[in-house]
């Protein structure tokens, strides 16, 4: 059985969004869903991925503000 996705407008922490995104991926990979269910899960996954990216971008901005000299370092 598929759980219905939570309210997409509710604010979630990075960890909650990441964990839910993992669950969405598992459900999609498991298959057995209708096209409509798959599309709804895909859309929720896109929302969660965007939320995670916003958290990561915000964290990077905060770190760069705290350590401006480290902003010139490019991760490998």
C-alpha positions, 0 to 999 in steps of 0.5 A: 500500500502507498502512503499518501504524501504529506502536505507539500506546503508544510515546512520540513527540516532537511533531515525530514525532507531527505528521509521522505525523499528516500522513501519516495525513491524506494516506493517508485523503484518497488513499482506496482503503482498506478500511473497517477500514484507514480506521478504524484510521488514523482512530483513530491520527490521533486518538491523534496529535492528542491527543499533539500537543495534550498537547505544546502544552499542556505547552509553554504551561504551561512558558511561562506558568510562566517568564513569569507576566505573559504569561499574561494575554495572549490570542492573537488 
